[in-house]
């Protein structure tokens, strides 16, 4: 398997959810249902408000306590949405792009740069058992760059959910291959917790790393 130049990526995440909460774990199921609604592009509440709007507004409201997020989201950040796992049709829902635009609206990004496109459909990490999830290199080789940035020092990848981090690291490497030396970080609204006992609360801001292992799989911490 070819080597990727970037072997580690810093990421920030705001919320958590477990794909399989325990029976009777009401907070776990609330987080689960909210995450699924976000991925499906649904609006919630009365009156209904799109979830990317809710997330951006809540981040802005909590910003005084989220100083560790400042290197990732700030008024000068260029936000790059992570592509879907399939080749997206014209006008099709792209939740990471919606999130990125809402972050810019509330002053947590300078502009949205849709640099990355999927050129070949691959399996969804969220719907695959761990051994069958695409590796970072699988994401790297099935993406292409649409040149957009003449000169930029840094960029922040934006995704709705981070699982192992393979898509994030693959995306970062695809950008770095076109823009050598650029500082790349990542932000995901939600990070998964594989085991129900690891789920602590819905709002759980953290900064961590995705690291490429010799096997080609990614290790995400936390």
Backbone bond lengths (Angstrom), bond angles and torsions (degrees), N, CA, C in turn:
res aa  C-N    CA-C-N  psi(-1)  N-CA   C-N-CA  omega(-1)  CA-C   N-CA-C  phi
1 X - - - 1.467 - - 1.521 109.39 -
2 X 1.339 119.55 127.00 1.459 121.61 -179.68 1.532 111.30 -58.33
3 X 1.326 114.87 148.87 1.451 120.18 -179.98 1.525 110.77 -80.81
4 X 1.319 116.26 149.37 1.450 122.55 173.44 1.526 108.42 -101.88
5 X 1.310 116.39 140.41 1.464 120.55 -176.26 1.527 111.63 -66.50
6 X 1.323 116.19 -43.28 1.463 120.16 178.66 1.520 109.16 -91.25
7 X 1.302 116.80 119.02 1.457 120.72 -177.65 1.523 112.63 -104.95
8 X 1.310 117.10 -7.04 1.465 119.83 179.34 1.529 109.20 -145.90
9 X 1.320 115.11 143.99 1.458 121.80 -178.22 1.518 109.16 -137.81
10 X 1.319 116.83 131.19 1.466 121.51 173.21 1.519 109.49 -80.51
11 X 1.326 116.51 140.25 1.459 119.71 176.27 1.523 110.02 -139.77
12 X 1.328 114.54 155.82 1.460 122.01 172.02 1.516 108.12 -120.90
13 X 1.322 117.36 146.64 1.469 121.96 176.35 1.521 108.40 -141.56
14 X 1.317 114.09 148.94 1.466 120.78 -170.78 1.527 112.86 -103.50
15 X 1.324 117.03 -43.84 1.458 122.83 -175.49 1.524 109.73 -119.60
16 X 1.339 116.73 166.91 1.461 121.14 173.94 1.525 109.77 -133.78
17 X 1.330 114.03 156.91 1.468 119.33 171.86 1.509 108.63 -155.35
18 X 1.322 115.78 157.17 1.457 122.68 175.48 1.527 108.06 -111.47
19 X 1.333 118.42 128.27 1.461 120.06 179.86 1.525 113.56 -61.38
20 X 1.326 117.15 -23.96 1.469 120.80 -178.21 1.523 109.74 -133.41
21 X 1.324 118.11 76.53 1.467 120.10 -179.49 1.526 111.53 -64.81
22 X 1.310 114.99 158.40 1.460 120.07 176.81 1.523 110.42 -72.67
23 X 1.310 115.61 148.50 1.462 120.08 174.73 1.520 109.44 -58.22
24 X 1.320 115.70 133.76 1.453 120.13 179.06 1.514 114.75 86.04
25 X 1.344 117.18 -5.14 1.468 120.61 178.74 1.528 108.23 -85.81
26 X 1.335 116.21 84.81 1.465 120.07 -175.18 1.520 113.01 -58.81
27 X 1.360 119.84 -48.84 1.472 118.71 178.19 1.526 112.36 -59.32
28 X 1.336 116.52 -36.95 1.454 120.35 178.84 1.516 112.17 -63.61
29 X 1.325 116.48 -40.32 1.470 120.06 179.86 1.517 111.52 -73.58
30 X 1.328 117.38 -33.69 1.469 120.14 176.15 1.527 109.62 -62.55
31 X 1.342 116.52 -46.14 1.463 120.80 178.03 1.526 110.86 -62.44
32 X 1.320 116.55 -42.64 1.468 121.96 179.06 1.523 110.64 -59.30
33 X 1.324 116.97 -49.81 1.463 120.65 -176.63 1.525 111.38 -66.51
34 X 1.330 116.69 -36.09 1.464 120.40 179.04 1.527 110.04 -65.33
35 X 1.334 116.72 -43.29 1.459 121.07 -179.87 1.527 111.09 -63.36
36 X 1.313 117.49 -43.25 1.460 121.27 179.13 1.526 109.94 -63.93
37 X 1.330 116.89 -41.32 1.465 119.86 177.99 1.523 111.16 -62.16
38 X 1.334 116.96 -39.21 1.458 120.63 178.11 1.529 110.96 -63.21
39 X 1.326 116.55 -47.36 1.470 119.83 -178.92 1.521 111.74 -64.56
40 X 1.337 116.83 -27.60 1.466 120.86 179.23 1.522 112.96 -86.89
41 X 1.333 116.72 -1.08 1.456 120.26 178.71 1.513 114.50 73.96
42 X 1.325 117.77 26.84 1.459 121.07 -177.04 1.526 111.71 -87.71
43 X 1.327 115.31 158.17 1.457 122.44 172.48 1.523 107.99 -104.66
44 X 1.325 117.18 147.00 1.459 121.04 -179.11 1.521 109.41 -132.26
45 X 1.337 115.33 165.33 1.450 121.25 177.39 1.518 112.53 95.03
46 X 1.334 115.88 179.51 1.462 123.11 179.37 1.528 108.60 -132.60
47 X 1.328 117.83 109.19 1.467 126.90 -3.36 1.531 110.47 -70.66
48 X 1.346 117.69 160.00 1.460 120.60 -177.94 1.539 111.96 -62.83
49 X 1.333 115.60 133.52 1.466 122.33 177.74 1.522 108.17 -125.81
50 X 1.337 118.81 131.39 1.464 120.61 178.14 1.524 110.89 -55.58
51 X 1.317 116.45 139.71 1.461 120.04 -175.66 1.534 112.69 -62.24
52 X 1.337 121.22 -38.52 1.470 118.56 175.56 1.528 112.87 -56.87
53 X 1.325 117.17 -35.16 1.470 121.14 176.66 1.531 109.78 -66.30
54 X 1.330 116.36 -45.29 1.465 120.71 179.44 1.527 111.01 -59.84
55 X 1.330 116.05 -45.75 1.469 120.79 -176.93 1.527 110.48 -62.81
56 X 1.327 116.96 -47.14 1.466 120.11 -179.34 1.526 110.98 -62.26
57 X 1.322 116.83 -42.99 1.469 120.10 179.36 1.525 111.42 -63.31
58 X 1.342 116.76 -40.82 1.457 119.85 -179.27 1.527 111.52 -69.11
59 X 1.340 116.85 -38.76 1.466 120.11 175.85 1.530 110.32 -59.85
60 X 1.322 115.60 -45.31 1.459 119.80 179.83 1.525 110.66 -61.35
61 X 1.336 116.37 -40.89 1.463 121.20 179.72 1.524 111.44 -65.39
62 X 1.343 117.25 -36.30 1.464 122.23 -177.26 1.518 112.96 -89.41
63 X 1.332 117.68 1.17 1.465 120.26 -165.32 1.523 113.59 -58.05
64 X 1.313 118.55 -33.99 1.466 120.65 -178.47 1.523 112.12 -59.36
65 X 1.339 116.84 -26.77 1.469 120.68 -179.66 1.522 112.50 -99.59
66 X 1.328 116.94 6.74 1.474 120.88 -175.76 1.523 111.41 -117.59
67 X 1.322 116.96 41.24 1.465 119.89 -177.66 1.532 112.63 -60.18
68 X 1.337 117.23 -26.96 1.471 119.46 179.61 1.522 112.06 -69.56
69 X 1.337 117.33 -12.99 1.460 120.89 178.41 1.533 112.65 -86.78
70 X 1.334 117.74 -9.99 1.460 120.50 -172.01 1.527 114.32 -59.47
71 X 1.349 120.82 -34.72 1.465 118.47 176.81 1.536 112.75 -67.01
72 X 1.326 117.24 -19.48 1.463 122.01 -175.59 1.529 112.07 -95.38
73 X 1.320 115.70 -42.95 1.467 122.05 -177.61 1.519 108.57 -126.67
74 X 1.318 116.03 121.55 1.462 120.65 -178.68 1.521 108.46 -164.63
75 X 1.318 118.89 168.98 1.467 120.90 -174.48 1.527 114.96 -62.95
76 X 1.335 118.23 -14.50 1.466 119.94 -180.00 1.532 112.95 -105.80
77 X 1.324 117.63 0.86 1.470 120.83 -175.54 1.526 111.77 -72.15
78 X 1.332 115.94 135.35 1.456 122.50 170.05 1.526 106.89 -91.40
79 X 1.325 117.36 120.19 1.459 122.26 -173.71 1.532 109.82 -100.71
80 X 1.326 116.05 124.82 1.461 122.50 -176.65 1.528 108.97 -115.87
81 X 1.329 119.10 108.64 1.475 120.50 179.22 1.528 111.35 -65.49
82 X 1.332 115.47 140.45 1.468 121.05 176.34 1.531 108.88 -80.60
83 X 1.337 118.47 133.39 1.471 120.37 -177.20 1.528 112.71 -65.83
84 X 1.322 115.18 156.34 1.460 121.23 171.28 1.523 109.35 -64.84
85 X 1.316 116.73 169.32 1.461 120.39 -179.66 1.527 112.60 -77.57
86 X 1.342 116.54 -9.77 1.458 120.52 -179.36 1.532 110.00 -122.93
87 X 1.314 116.08 167.28 1.455 120.82 176.87 1.525 107.58 -71.39
88 X 1.304 115.88 116.82 1.459 121.33 -171.77 1.518 111.33 -82.33
89 X 1.329 116.09 134.15 1.451 121.14 176.36 1.518 111.67 -78.05
90 X 1.314 116.78 160.47 1.455 122.04 -179.80 1.528 109.98 -61.01
91 X 1.329 116.28 128.10 1.453 121.28 179.28 1.515 114.91 80.10
92 X 1.316 118.07 0.27 1.468 121.68 -178.92 1.530 110.51 -72.01
93 X 1.331 115.79 148.98 1.458 122.21 179.58 1.527 111.16 -55.37
94 X 1.326 115.89 131.16 1.465 122.01 175.65 1.521 106.37 -135.62
95 X 1.327 115.50 90.76 1.464 121.24 -172.45 1.529 112.47 -60.00
96 X 1.342 120.34 -45.42 1.468 118.47 178.69 1.527 113.44 -56.73
97 X 1.323 117.71 -35.45 1.463 119.87 177.74 1.533 110.11 -66.80
98 X 1.341 117.21 -41.23 1.462 120.21 177.49 1.531 110.86 -60.61
99 X 1.324 115.54 -44.09 1.462 120.17 179.73 1.528 110.05 -61.33
100 X 1.324 116.64 -45.42 1.468 120.78 -178.95 1.529 110.92 -59.55
101 X 1.327 117.55 -44.10 1.460 120.16 179.71 1.525 111.49 -64.03
102 X 1.329 116.98 -37.37 1.465 119.39 178.98 1.526 111.45 -70.03
103 X 1.320 117.36 -34.07 1.463 120.14 175.90 1.527 110.82 -64.19
104 X 1.331 116.37 -40.29 1.463 119.50 175.97 1.525 109.95 -63.03
105 X 1.316 116.85 -40.58 1.477 121.04 -178.97 1.516 112.14 -57.01
106 X 1.343 116.44 -37.66 1.468 119.20 -177.32 1.531 112.30 -94.77
107 X 1.322 117.08 12.11 1.461 120.69 174.85 1.503 115.71 85.45
108 X 1.352 118.15 16.42 1.464 121.27 -179.30 1.519 111.97 -104.63
109 X 1.307 115.97 24.27 1.452 122.72 176.10 1.517 108.26 -173.26
110 X 1.347 116.10 153.39 1.464 119.26 179.30 1.513 111.78 -84.45
111 X 1.333 115.65 -46.30 1.450 120.10 178.17 1.516 109.26 -161.63
112 X 1.327 115.37 166.00 1.463 122.24 178.17 1.529 108.35 -99.80
113 X 1.319 116.57 130.41 1.461 122.53 178.84 1.535 108.47 -121.40
114 X 1.334 118.62 98.20 1.474 120.98 -179.62 1.530 111.38 -77.21
115 X 1.321 115.09 70.09 1.462 121.00 -173.98 1.520 113.76 -72.68
116 X 1.327 116.41 -31.78 1.460 120.72 -167.69 1.524 112.10 -102.75
117 X 1.322 115.56 137.31 1.461 121.71 173.90 1.518 108.85 -130.83
118 X 1.313 115.44 146.60 1.467 120.88 176.78 1.527 108.66 -84.35
119 X 1.319 116.62 131.20 1.463 121.35 -179.64 1.518 112.98 -105.68
120 X 1.335 115.89 -11.88 1.465 121.09 -179.24 1.520 108.45 -152.50
121 X 1.323 117.19 131.99 1.460 121.16 -179.18 1.531 110.59 -69.81
122 X 1.333 115.62 136.65 1.459 121.14 175.04 1.526 108.56 -130.52
123 X 1.320 116.49 172.28 1.453 121.11 -177.85 1.526 110.87 -66.93
124 X 1.331 115.12 147.21 1.464 120.62 172.87 1.525 109.44 -76.61
125 X 1.324 117.24 130.00 1.460 120.21 179.53 1.523 111.36 -61.60
126 X 1.341 116.82 -39.91 1.466 120.68 -175.91 1.523 112.59 -66.47
127 X 1.340 117.19 -21.76 1.461 120.92 -177.21 1.523 112.30 -109.73
128 X 1.340 116.76 16.22 1.460 121.38 -179.71 1.523 109.87 -121.00
129 X 1.329 116.61 147.76 1.460 119.78 171.82 1.524 107.04 -68.09
130 X 1.339 117.99 154.08 1.466 119.76 -174.36 1.519 114.84 -50.31
131 X 1.338 117.75 -41.12 1.464 120.14 -176.45 1.526 113.07 -68.75
132 X 1.338 117.31 -16.26 1.465 120.24 -177.78 1.523 113.16 -108.44
133 X 1.320 117.47 3.71 1.455 119.52 179.26 1.529 110.23 -69.58
134 X 1.317 116.91 143.57 1.466 118.76 176.58 1.522 110.70 -60.51
135 X 1.329 115.47 143.15 1.453 120.20 176.76 1.528 109.43 -87.28
136 X 1.325 115.15 170.16 1.462 119.33 -178.04 1.525 110.82 -57.52
137 X 1.342 117.01 -39.92 1.457 119.14 -179.34 1.527 111.36 -66.77
138 X 1.334 117.75 -32.57 1.467 120.72 177.07 1.526 110.05 -61.63
139 X 1.323 116.25 -40.72 1.461 119.80 176.69 1.528 110.64 -67.45
140 X 1.309 116.24 -43.93 1.463 120.98 -179.13 1.526 111.93 -57.11
141 X 1.329 116.48 -46.11 1.473 118.88 -174.33 1.526 112.71 -77.96
142 X 1.340 118.54 -14.33 1.468 120.74 -179.42 1.529 111.74 -105.73
143 X 1.326 116.05 21.38 1.460 121.70 176.06 1.518 109.74 -124.75
144 X 1.319 114.53 154.73 1.461 121.24 173.38 1.522 108.52 -133.28
145 X 1.326 115.12 160.19 1.463 122.37 179.86 1.522 110.10 -100.88
146 X 1.331 115.18 134.79 1.455 121.35 166.28 1.523 105.89 -102.06
147 X 1.310 117.10 109.84 1.472 119.61 -174.58 1.521 110.17 -59.72
148 X 1.341 114.59 133.02 1.454 120.18 -175.87 1.520 111.62 -144.00
149 X 1.314 116.24 -30.89 1.455 120.71 -172.47 1.524 110.43 -101.67
150 X 1.320 116.98 115.36 1.460 120.27 177.46 1.526 110.18 -73.08
151 X 1.317 116.19 -43.83 1.454 121.03 -179.50 1.524 108.28 -155.39
152 X 1.307 116.72 122.22 1.462 120.59 -179.42 1.519 108.82 -153.83
153 X 1.316 116.32 144.74 1.456 120.92 -178.44 1.517 112.88 -90.80
154 X 1.350 116.80 -29.71 1.455 118.63 -175.07 1.520 110.47 -152.06
155 X 1.321 114.74 160.12 1.460 121.86 177.57 1.516 108.33 -148.29
156 X 1.330 115.62 151.25 1.459 121.90 176.58 1.520 109.01 -119.78
157 X 1.319 116.59 119.06 1.453 121.52 173.11 1.525 108.98 -70.54
158 X 1.317 116.95 142.79 1.469 121.44 -179.75 1.518 109.04 -126.67
159 X 1.335 116.23 128.44 1.463 121.40 177.19 1.518 108.69 -138.19
160 X 1.340 115.74 161.29 1.453 118.91 177.41 1.520 111.35 -78.00
161 X 1.345 117.29 -44.05 1.468 121.74 -176.01 1.520 109.56 -134.79
162 X 1.327 116.68 137.59 1.453 121.17 171.56 1.525 108.18 -112.64
163 X 1.335 115.35 127.45 1.470 121.30 178.20 1.532 107.72 -102.65
164 X 1.321 118.57 -94.88 1.463 120.04 175.86 1.522 111.65 -83.71
165 X 1.332 116.42 -22.23 1.456 120.29 -177.74 1.517 113.75 97.95
166 X 1.345 117.03 5.33 1.457 119.91 -178.98 1.519 113.35 -61.65
167 X 1.329 116.65 -42.43 1.468 118.86 -179.70 1.523 110.97 -67.15
168 X 1.342 117.21 -36.78 1.451 120.86 177.41 1.534 111.26 -63.63
169 X 1.335 116.48 -47.54 1.460 119.35 -177.38 1.525 110.98 -69.55
170 X 1.332 117.46 -37.84 1.452 120.12 175.46 1.515 111.77 -62.68
171 X 1.337 116.62 -42.06 1.458 121.52 177.73 1.524 111.25 -62.74
172 X 1.327 115.78 -44.30 1.467 119.87 -179.96 1.523 111.10 -60.46
173 X 1.321 116.46 -41.15 1.457 119.65 179.66 1.523 112.18 -68.45
174 X 1.323 117.23 -34.92 1.467 119.44 177.75 1.531 110.52 -65.59
175 X 1.351 116.95 -39.92 1.463 119.81 177.59 1.523 110.46 -67.43
176 X 1.337 116.26 -44.44 1.461 120.07 -177.58 1.524 111.66 -63.25
177 X 1.322 117.03 -31.85 1.463 120.09 178.78 1.520 111.81 -65.17
178 X 1.332 116.42 -30.29 1.466 121.40 179.93 1.530 112.12 -91.85
179 X 1.332 115.76 -30.84 1.465 121.42 -178.32 1.534 108.57 -125.94
180 X 1.335 117.83 74.19 1.475 120.49 -175.95 1.524 111.81 -57.64
181 X 1.316 114.36 138.12 1.452 120.51 175.98 1.511 115.40 87.86
182 X 1.323 118.41 -6.59 1.456 121.09 -179.87 1.532 109.89 -67.65
183 X 1.324 117.10 142.64 1.464 122.45 175.11 1.523 108.43 -82.74
184 X 1.319 116.39 119.74 1.462 120.53 -176.87 1.522 109.34 -120.16
185 X 1.328 115.47 129.57 1.462 122.81 173.38 1.522 107.64 -126.31
186 X 1.326 117.22 179.99 1.468 120.07 -177.77 1.523 110.31 -143.25
187 X 1.332 114.41 149.65 1.463 121.28 174.28 1.518 108.90 -134.30
188 X 1.329 116.66 130.41 1.463 122.94 173.94 1.521 108.10 -123.04
189 X 1.316 116.08 136.94 1.459 119.12 177.70 1.529 110.06 -61.35
190 X 1.335 116.27 -44.31 1.467 121.48 -173.82 1.528 109.76 -127.76
191 X 1.323 116.68 139.78 1.462 120.38 168.46 1.527 107.83 -113.87
192 X 1.307 116.16 143.96 1.458 120.49 -178.10 1.527 110.85 -81.29
193 X 1.305 114.89 151.13 1.463 123.03 168.69 1.527 105.99 -119.21
194 X 1.317 116.25 112.60 1.463 119.80 -173.58 1.518 112.73 -65.35
195 X 1.334 116.47 -34.30 1.464 120.53 -174.33 1.529 110.01 -109.37
196 X 1.320 117.40 130.68 1.467 120.37 -177.90 1.516 114.03 -53.47
197 X 1.338 116.79 -35.41 1.463 119.32 -177.99 1.532 112.31 -69.29
198 X 1.343 117.54 -16.16 1.463 120.67 178.40 1.524 112.60 -85.02
199 X 1.333 116.64 -13.42 1.459 119.15 179.84 1.525 109.42 -74.47
200 X 1.332 115.84 123.60 1.462 120.62 -178.32 1.529 111.58 -104.65
201 X 1.321 115.48 -49.08 1.453 120.62 -178.19 1.519 108.51 -164.26
202 X 1.312 114.99 160.91 1.462 121.57 -177.27 1.523 110.75 -66.98
203 X 1.337 117.60 -51.73 1.461 121.19 178.53 1.520 108.18 -91.07
204 X 1.326 116.50 111.30 1.464 120.83 -173.93 1.536 109.05 -148.61
205 X 1.345 118.00 72.35 1.464 120.84 -175.17 1.525 111.83 -62.81
206 X 1.326 115.82 132.98 1.460 121.36 179.95 1.523 109.97 -147.05
207 X 1.320 114.73 154.58 1.464 122.72 170.35 1.515 106.84 -118.76
208 X 1.325 116.42 136.00 1.455 119.23 -177.66 1.515 112.16 -152.46
209 X 1.332 115.34 -161.53 1.463 120.85 -177.63 1.525 110.73 -135.39
210 X 1.316 114.62 151.47 1.462 123.18 167.43 1.520 106.19 -113.84
211 X 1.323 116.54 124.49 1.462 120.94 -175.22 1.520 110.20 -122.24
212 X 1.327 116.63 131.82 1.455 122.03 177.57 1.519 109.35 -78.60
213 X 1.345 116.63 127.87 1.452 121.96 178.38 1.528 110.69 -96.54
214 X 1.309 116.10 165.91 1.470 120.64 -178.92 1.525 112.19 -59.55
215 X 1.321 117.11 -27.58 1.465 122.00 -179.86 1.527 112.54 -72.65
216 X 1.328 116.26 -14.37 1.462 120.25 -174.71 1.517 112.92 97.36
217 X 1.342 117.29 -14.84 1.458 120.45 176.27 1.514 109.78 -80.13
218 X 1.305 116.32 160.92 1.462 121.93 178.59 1.513 110.85 -103.80
219 X 1.301 115.73 143.97 1.462 123.08 174.30 1.517 107.55 -110.64
220 X 1.315 116.54 119.09 1.458 121.92 179.92 1.516 109.48 -103.21
221 X 1.321 116.45 130.54 1.462 121.97 176.21 1.518 109.01 -136.45
222 X 1.357 121.94 124.61 1.474 123.32 -4.33 1.526 110.33 -78.35
